[in-house]
Amino acid sequence: MQPDDATLTRDGLAPSGRGRVLLIACGALAREILALIGQNGWDHLDLHCLPAILHNRPDRIAPAVEAAVTARGAGYERVFVVYADCGTGGDLARTCERLGVGMIEGPHCYAFYEASRPLPRRAEVTCFYLTDFLARQFDAFVWEPLGLDRHPELREMYFGNYTTLVYQAQTDDLALTALARSHADRLDLAFERRFTGYGELASVLARA
């Protein structure tokens, strides 16, 4: 069972209601959220993750979040959605407002990872971003879904307008940095590493 498509609420822990918070989150953030919960002793937070592959079909994110809130939210004092808009065109925000649950503000998770550090604003539109999760899962979430494993000639069509692969590192991991650099080489892009840590994710969870 993979953390990107599994229920990570602790087994046997029934929500007692008062003070307990259910996080409905993207599976791509599972490792980071669990690390923050452990580091800060946030025992009142329970985590349920939706499949990270939903990012390839953002039209399915809002319905999946609504189904999860409906199925799992009873008994919790609060439910919080750990997604940004993530390509839903505002559908997720409207869904959360209708359900009366909070969510992260912003266009996507890359934005809140970098929100805590000042960055030079340049031609970011030509940057392709990887996080720790995507560096590990590059083949499953980028290379294979785009068909590049079968048709490498499509690389130019998908990535011809990009100039740089930006690796947003949540951890100092030399092996992971080397892996991210190898992905840049495969895409024929320049490589840039930015250490972001958990960015604004820690403060978001603290407020939850």
Backbone as numpy.savetxt, mean C-alpha at the origin, in Angstrom:
# Nx Ny Nz CAx CAy CAz Cx Cy Cz
-0.69 -19.10 2.96 -1.54 -17.91 2.96 -0.66 -16.67 2.96
-0.83 -15.77 2.01 0.02 -14.62 1.86 -0.57 -13.43 2.61
0.28 -12.53 3.16 -0.22 -11.41 3.93 -1.00 -10.42 3.11
-0.87 -10.45 1.77 -1.60 -9.48 0.98 -3.05 -9.89 0.73
-3.42 -11.11 1.07 -4.81 -11.51 0.82 -5.37 -12.28 2.02
-4.83 -12.01 3.21 -5.23 -12.78 4.38 -5.82 -11.88 5.44
-6.64 -12.47 6.28 -7.11 -11.78 7.46 -6.01 -11.83 8.50
-5.54 -10.66 8.94 -4.46 -10.62 9.89 -4.94 -10.20 11.27
-6.28 -10.14 11.45 -6.81 -9.95 12.78 -6.40 -11.15 13.62
-5.97 -10.92 14.84 -5.44 -12.01 15.64 -6.52 -13.04 15.95
-6.20 -14.30 15.71 -7.15 -15.39 15.94 -7.54 -15.45 17.40
-8.82 -15.65 17.64 -9.31 -15.84 18.99 -9.56 -14.55 19.75
-9.27 -13.41 19.13 -9.48 -12.14 19.80 -10.78 -11.52 19.31
-11.83 -11.70 20.05 -13.13 -11.14 19.68 -13.14 -9.66 20.04
-13.58 -8.79 19.14 -13.61 -7.36 19.46 -14.55 -7.09 20.62
-14.07 -6.36 21.60 -14.88 -6.06 22.77 -15.68 -4.79 22.59
-15.48 -4.11 21.46 -16.23 -2.89 21.19 -15.50 -1.67 21.68
-15.60 -1.37 22.96 -15.06 -0.13 23.50 -13.55 -0.05 23.31
-13.12 0.97 22.56 -11.70 1.22 22.38 -11.03 0.43 21.27
-11.68 -0.56 20.69 -11.04 -1.37 19.67 -11.28 -0.77 18.29
-10.25 -0.86 17.46 -10.29 -0.29 16.12 -9.95 -1.38 15.12
-10.75 -1.48 14.07 -10.47 -2.41 12.97 -9.87 -1.62 11.82
-8.71 -2.04 11.36 -8.08 -1.45 10.19 -8.38 -2.33 8.98
-8.99 -1.75 7.96 -9.18 -2.42 6.67 -8.10 -1.85 5.75
-7.15 -2.67 5.35 -5.96 -2.13 4.69 -5.62 -2.88 3.41
-4.87 -2.20 2.56 -4.28 -2.82 1.39 -3.21 -3.81 1.83
-3.23 -4.99 1.25 -2.24 -6.01 1.62 -0.81 -5.59 1.37
-0.59 -4.60 0.49 0.76 -4.12 0.23 1.35 -3.41 1.44
0.50 -3.06 2.40 0.95 -2.34 3.59 1.00 -3.23 4.82
0.70 -4.52 4.67 0.55 -5.41 5.82 1.81 -5.45 6.68
2.96 -5.66 6.07 4.20 -5.79 6.82 4.49 -4.53 7.63
4.30 -3.37 7.00 4.60 -2.11 7.66 3.62 -1.83 8.80
2.34 -2.10 8.57 1.34 -1.87 9.62 1.60 -2.77 10.82
1.88 -4.05 10.57 2.15 -4.97 11.67 3.41 -4.55 12.44
4.42 -4.05 11.72 5.63 -3.58 12.39 5.32 -2.41 13.31
4.52 -1.47 12.84 4.18 -0.30 13.64 3.32 -0.68 14.84
2.39 -1.61 14.64 1.57 -2.08 15.76 2.46 -2.69 16.83
3.42 -3.51 16.42 4.32 -4.15 17.37 5.24 -3.16 18.07
5.80 -2.22 17.31 6.74 -1.26 17.87 6.08 -0.34 18.90
4.81 -0.02 18.66 4.13 0.96 19.50 3.18 0.35 20.52
3.06 -0.98 20.51 2.17 -1.62 21.48 0.71 -1.26 21.28
0.33 -1.08 20.02 -1.06 -0.71 19.74 -1.95 -1.96 19.73
-2.16 -2.52 20.91 -2.90 -3.77 21.00 -4.40 -3.61 20.73
-4.85 -2.38 20.67 -6.28 -2.14 20.39 -6.59 -2.15 18.90
-5.55 -2.27 18.07 -5.76 -2.26 16.61 -5.75 -3.69 16.08
-6.79 -4.05 15.34 -6.85 -5.32 14.62 -6.79 -5.03 13.13
-6.15 -5.92 12.39 -5.88 -5.67 10.97 -6.51 -6.72 10.09
-7.25 -6.26 9.09 -7.75 -7.15 8.04 -7.27 -6.58 6.71
-6.56 -7.39 5.92 -6.00 -6.91 4.66 -6.76 -7.46 3.46
-6.94 -6.60 2.48 -7.51 -6.98 1.19 -6.37 -7.28 0.22
-6.64 -8.05 -0.83 -5.57 -8.43 -1.76 -4.88 -7.21 -2.39
-3.57 -7.18 -2.33 -2.82 -6.06 -2.91 -3.02 -5.97 -4.42
-3.34 -7.09 -5.05 -3.52 -7.10 -6.50 -4.72 -6.26 -6.94
-5.57 -5.85 -6.00 -6.68 -4.95 -6.34 -6.16 -3.65 -6.96
-4.91 -3.30 -6.70 -4.37 -2.09 -7.30 -4.32 -2.19 -8.82
-4.32 -3.39 -9.35 -4.37 -3.55 -10.80 -5.78 -3.36 -11.35
-6.79 -3.38 -10.47 -8.18 -3.13 -10.84 -8.80 -2.20 -9.80
-8.43 -0.91 -9.82 -8.88 0.02 -8.77 -10.39 0.18 -8.69
-11.11 -0.16 -9.78 -12.56 -0.08 -9.73 -13.16 -1.08 -8.73
-12.37 -2.06 -8.33 -12.85 -3.08 -7.40 -12.52 -2.77 -5.94
-11.72 -1.72 -5.70 -11.29 -1.44 -4.34 -12.44 -1.01 -3.45
-13.22 -0.02 -3.90 -14.32 0.48 -3.05 -15.33 -0.61 -2.72
-15.79 -1.44 -3.69 -16.70 -2.52 -3.33 -16.10 -3.53 -2.36
-14.81 -3.81 -2.52 -14.15 -4.76 -1.61 -14.05 -4.19 -0.21
-13.75 -2.91 -0.10 -13.70 -2.26 1.21 -15.08 -2.26 1.86
-16.10 -1.93 1.09 -17.46 -1.92 1.66 -17.85 -3.31 2.16
-17.53 -4.34 1.39 -17.86 -5.70 1.80 -17.13 -6.07 3.09
-15.88 -5.65 3.22 -15.11 -5.97 4.41 -15.63 -5.23 5.63
-15.97 -3.96 5.45 -16.53 -3.18 6.57 -17.85 -3.80 7.03
-18.68 -4.17 6.08 -19.98 -4.76 6.41 -19.81 -6.10 7.12
-18.87 -6.91 6.65 -18.69 -8.25 7.20 -17.97 -8.25 8.54
-17.07 -7.29 8.78 -16.17 -7.38 9.93 -16.27 -6.22 10.91
-16.99 -5.16 10.55 -16.96 -3.96 11.37 -17.79 -4.02 12.64
-18.78 -4.90 12.71 -19.65 -4.97 13.89 -18.83 -5.32 15.12
-19.11 -4.62 16.23 -18.41 -4.90 17.47 -17.20 -4.02 17.71
-16.78 -3.27 16.71 -15.66 -2.35 16.88 -16.18 -0.94 17.14
-15.44 -0.24 17.97 -15.80 1.16 18.22 -15.57 2.01 16.98
-14.54 1.64 16.21 -14.20 2.43 15.03 -13.61 1.53 13.97
-13.88 1.87 12.71 -13.26 1.21 11.57 -12.50 2.28 10.78
-11.26 1.97 10.40 -10.45 2.92 9.64 -9.89 2.21 8.42
-9.98 2.86 7.27 -9.55 2.28 6.00 -8.15 2.80 5.66
-7.18 1.89 5.58 -5.80 2.27 5.30 -5.53 2.12 3.81
-6.19 2.97 3.08 -5.98 3.17 1.64 -5.99 4.69 1.42
-5.28 5.14 0.41 -5.52 6.47 -0.13 -6.53 6.29 -1.28
-6.64 7.26 -2.17 -7.59 7.10 -3.28 -7.20 5.94 -4.19
-5.92 5.78 -4.46 -5.38 4.61 -5.17 -6.07 4.33 -6.50
-6.37 5.40 -7.24 -6.92 5.24 -8.58 -8.41 5.00 -8.64
-9.13 5.18 -7.53 -10.57 4.91 -7.53 -11.39 6.10 -8.02
-10.73 7.21 -8.30 -11.44 8.38 -8.80 -12.44 8.95 -7.82
-12.13 8.83 -6.53 -13.02 9.36 -5.50 -14.06 8.37 -5.01
-14.19 7.22 -5.66 -15.20 6.24 -5.25 -14.95 5.73 -3.83
-13.70 5.52 -3.47 -13.42 5.01 -2.14 -13.78 6.03 -1.07
-13.45 7.29 -1.31 -13.78 8.35 -0.34 -15.29 8.45 -0.17
-16.03 8.38 -1.28 -17.49 8.46 -1.18 -18.06 7.26 -0.43
-17.49 6.09 -0.68 -17.94 4.89 0.01 -17.68 4.99 1.50
-16.48 5.44 1.87 -16.14 5.57 3.29 -17.02 6.61 3.98
-17.31 7.70 3.29 -18.19 8.72 3.87 -19.58 8.15 4.11
-20.09 7.40 3.15 -21.42 6.80 3.29 -21.47 5.80 4.43
-20.36 5.07 4.61 -20.31 4.06 5.67 -19.95 4.66 7.03
-19.51 5.91 7.03 -19.14 6.54 8.29 -17.80 6.08 8.83
-16.86 5.74 7.94 -15.53 5.30 8.38 -14.48 6.24 7.81
-13.36 6.37 8.51 -12.29 7.24 8.07 -11.37 6.53 7.09
-10.56 7.30 6.39 -9.56 6.76 5.48 -8.42 7.75 5.36
-7.32 7.32 4.76 -6.17 8.18 4.55 -6.46 9.16 3.41
-6.07 10.40 3.60 -6.19 11.38 2.52 -4.99 11.29 1.60
-5.22 11.61 0.33 -4.10 11.64 -0.61 -4.37 10.77 -1.82
-3.53 10.90 -2.85 -3.76 10.19 -4.11 -3.39 8.72 -4.06
-2.32 8.37 -3.33 -1.84 6.99 -3.32 -0.85 6.82 -2.18
-0.46 5.58 -1.91 0.42 5.30 -0.77 1.80 5.89 -0.97
2.24 6.08 -2.22 3.55 6.68 -2.44 3.59 8.08 -1.84
2.46 8.78 -1.92 2.40 10.15 -1.40 2.56 10.17 0.11
1.88 9.28 0.84 2.01 9.37 2.30 3.31 8.77 2.79
3.96 7.92 2.02 5.29 7.48 2.42 6.27 8.65 2.38
6.11 9.54 1.44 7.06 10.64 1.28 6.61 11.92 1.95
5.44 11.91 2.58 4.89 13.14 3.15 5.75 13.69 4.28
6.53 12.84 4.94 7.30 13.28 6.11 8.68 13.83 5.76
9.04 13.85 4.49 10.37 14.37 4.15 10.26 15.36 2.99
10.96 16.51 3.08 10.90 17.48 1.98 11.61 16.94 0.75
10.95 17.00 -0.38 11.54 16.48 -1.61 11.54 17.56 -2.69
12.55 17.59 -3.52 12.53 18.52 -4.64 11.43 18.11 -5.61
10.59 19.07 -5.97 9.51 18.76 -6.91 10.05 18.93 -8.32
10.19 17.85 -9.01 10.70 17.92 -10.38 9.75 17.13 -11.26
10.24 16.56 -12.33 9.36 15.89 -13.28 8.98 14.51 -12.74
8.21 14.49 -11.62 7.85 13.23 -11.00 6.97 12.38 -11.91
6.34 12.99 -12.90 5.47 12.22 -13.79 6.25 11.20 -14.59
7.55 11.38 -14.69 8.38 10.42 -15.43 9.01 9.38 -14.51
8.58 9.36 -13.24 9.13 8.40 -12.28 8.17 7.23 -12.08
8.74 6.04 -12.03 7.99 4.83 -11.70 8.41 4.41 -10.30
7.44 4.21 -9.41 7.75 4.02 -7.99 7.66 2.55 -7.57
8.60 2.18 -6.71 8.53 0.91 -6.01 8.63 1.17 -4.51
7.88 0.40 -3.73 8.04 0.36 -2.28 8.76 -0.95 -1.93
8.99 -1.18 -0.65 9.58 -2.46 -0.25 8.73 -3.61 -0.77
7.41 -3.48 -0.60 6.51 -4.55 -1.04 6.65 -4.82 -2.53
6.62 -3.75 -3.33 6.68 -3.94 -4.78 8.06 -4.40 -5.24
9.10 -4.03 -4.51 10.43 -4.56 -4.85 10.45 -6.08 -4.69
9.82 -6.56 -3.61 9.77 -8.00 -3.37 8.85 -8.70 -4.36
7.75 -8.06 -4.71 6.70 -8.71 -5.49 6.63 -8.18 -6.92
7.75 -7.71 -7.44 7.78 -7.05 -8.75 7.24 -7.95 -9.85
7.68 -9.20 -9.89 7.23 -10.09 -10.95 5.72 -10.33 -10.87
5.20 -10.56 -9.67 3.79 -10.90 -9.50 2.86 -9.72 -9.74
3.35 -8.49 -9.47 2.47 -7.33 -9.54 2.76 -6.40 -10.71
3.91 -6.54 -11.35 4.25 -5.67 -12.48 4.60 -6.49 -13.72
5.65 -7.27 -13.64 6.21 -7.93 -14.81 5.22 -8.89 -15.46
4.63 -9.78 -14.68 3.72 -10.78 -15.24 2.36 -10.21 -15.62
1.71 -9.39 -14.76 0.41 -8.83 -15.16 0.47 -8.00 -16.45
1.61 -7.34 -16.70 1.76 -6.56 -17.93 2.19 -7.41 -19.12
2.41 -8.70 -18.88 2.77 -9.60 -19.97 4.21 -9.51 -20.41
5.06 -8.84 -19.62 6.44 -8.65 -20.03 7.26 -9.93 -19.94
6.77 -10.90 -19.16 7.45 -12.20 -19.11 7.28 -12.96 -20.42
6.19 -12.66 -21.14 5.90 -13.33 -22.41 6.23 -12.46 -23.61
6.11 -11.15 -23.44 6.33 -10.22 -24.55 7.20 -9.05 -24.09
8.49 -9.28 -23.92 9.36 -8.21 -23.42 9.40 -7.00 -24.35
9.00 -7.17 -25.59 8.99 -6.04 -26.52 7.98 -4.97 -26.12
7.05 -5.32 -25.19 6.06 -4.35 -24.72 6.65 -3.35 -23.73
7.86 -3.59 -23.31 8.47 -2.71 -22.31 8.46 -1.26 -22.76
8.80 -1.02 -24.01 8.86 0.35 -24.52 7.48 1.00 -24.50
6.45 0.24 -24.80 5.09 0.79 -24.81 4.65 1.20 -23.41
4.97 0.36 -22.41 4.56 0.64 -21.05 5.45 1.68 -20.36
6.75 1.60 -20.60 7.70 2.37 -19.79 8.55 3.33 -20.61
8.25 3.49 -21.88 9.07 4.34 -22.73 9.09 5.80 -22.33
8.05 6.28 -21.65 7.99 7.68 -21.23 8.54 7.91 -19.82
8.93 6.83 -19.14 9.54 6.96 -17.82 11.05 7.15 -17.98
11.64 7.83 -17.03 13.09 8.03 -17.03 13.76 7.37 -15.84
13.04 7.26 -14.70 13.66 6.86 -13.44 12.76 5.93 -12.66
13.35 4.87 -12.12 12.66 4.06 -11.13 13.06 4.58 -9.75
12.08 5.05 -9.00 12.32 5.57 -7.65 11.93 4.50 -6.64
12.91 4.04 -5.90 12.66 3.04 -4.86 12.48 3.76 -3.53
11.26 3.76 -3.01 10.96 4.34 -1.71 11.20 3.26 -0.66
12.30 3.35 0.03 12.70 2.30 0.96 12.10 2.54 2.34
11.33 1.58 2.82 10.82 1.66 4.17 11.84 1.15 5.18
12.79 0.33 4.72 13.80 -0.25 5.60 15.18 -0.10 4.96
16.22 -0.16 5.81 17.59 -0.17 5.30 17.99 -1.62 5.06
17.82 -2.07 3.84 18.06 -3.46 3.50 18.86 -3.48 2.20
20.13 -3.84 2.30 21.00 -3.80 1.12 20.53 -4.76 0.04
20.06 -5.94 0.46 19.61 -6.92 -0.52 18.38 -6.42 -1.26
17.49 -5.77 -0.53 16.27 -5.25 -1.15 16.60 -4.09 -2.08
17.56 -3.27 -1.70 17.99 -2.18 -2.58 18.58 -2.74 -3.87
19.39 -3.79 -3.75 19.97 -4.42 -4.94 18.87 -5.00 -5.82
17.85 -5.58 -5.20 16.74 -6.14 -5.97 15.99 -5.04 -6.71
15.73 -3.92 -6.03 15.05 -2.80 -6.68 15.88 -2.26 -7.84
17.20 -2.18 -7.65 18.07 -1.71 -8.72 18.01 -2.65 -9.93
17.91 -3.96 -9.66 17.83 -4.91 -10.77 16.54 -4.73 -11.56
15.46 -4.32 -10.87 14.20 -4.06 -11.58 14.35 -2.83 -12.48
15.07 -1.83 -12.00 15.32 -0.64 -12.84 16.10 -1.04 -14.09
17.08 -1.91 -13.91 17.87 -2.37 -15.06 16.98 -3.12 -16.05
16.07 -3.94 -15.56 15.17 -4.69 -16.44 14.28 -3.76 -17.25
13.91 -2.63 -16.63 13.05 -1.67 -17.31 13.85 -0.63 -18.09
15.17 -0.71 -18.02 16.06 0.24 -18.70 15.80 1.66 -18.21
15.69 1.81 -16.88 15.45 3.11 -16.26 16.59 3.44 -15.32
16.83 4.73 -15.13 17.76 5.16 -14.10 17.21 4.76 -12.73
18.08 4.66 -11.75 17.67 4.21 -10.42 17.92 5.28 -9.38
16.93 5.48 -8.52 17.08 6.40 -7.39 16.47 5.76 -6.15
17.21 5.76 -5.07 16.70 5.25 -3.79 16.41 6.41 -2.86
15.21 6.42 -2.30 14.85 7.42 -1.30 14.43 6.67 -0.03
15.12 6.91 1.05 14.71 6.29 2.30 13.56 7.11 2.89
12.38 6.53 2.92 11.21 7.23 3.45 10.80 6.72 4.82
11.30 5.54 5.21 10.75 4.93 6.42 9.27 4.68 6.23
8.52 4.83 7.30 7.07 4.61 7.22 6.31 5.89 6.87
7.05 7.00 6.70 6.41 8.23 6.30 5.29 8.63 7.24
4.18 9.02 6.67 3.04 9.49 7.45 2.19 8.33 7.98
2.52 7.09 7.58 1.72 5.95 8.00 1.68 5.82 9.53
2.80 6.10 10.19 2.84 5.98 11.65 1.88 6.96 12.31
1.87 8.21 11.84 0.99 9.21 12.45 -0.46 8.93 12.13
-0.73 8.38 10.94 -2.10 8.01 10.58 -2.63 6.94 11.53
-1.81 5.91 11.78 -2.24 4.84 12.67 -2.35 5.33 14.11
-1.48 6.26 14.50 -1.56 6.81 15.85 -2.89 7.52 16.06
-3.34 8.24 15.04 -4.64 8.91 15.16 -5.78 7.90 15.19
-5.62 6.79 14.48 -6.65 5.74 14.49 -6.77 5.11 15.87
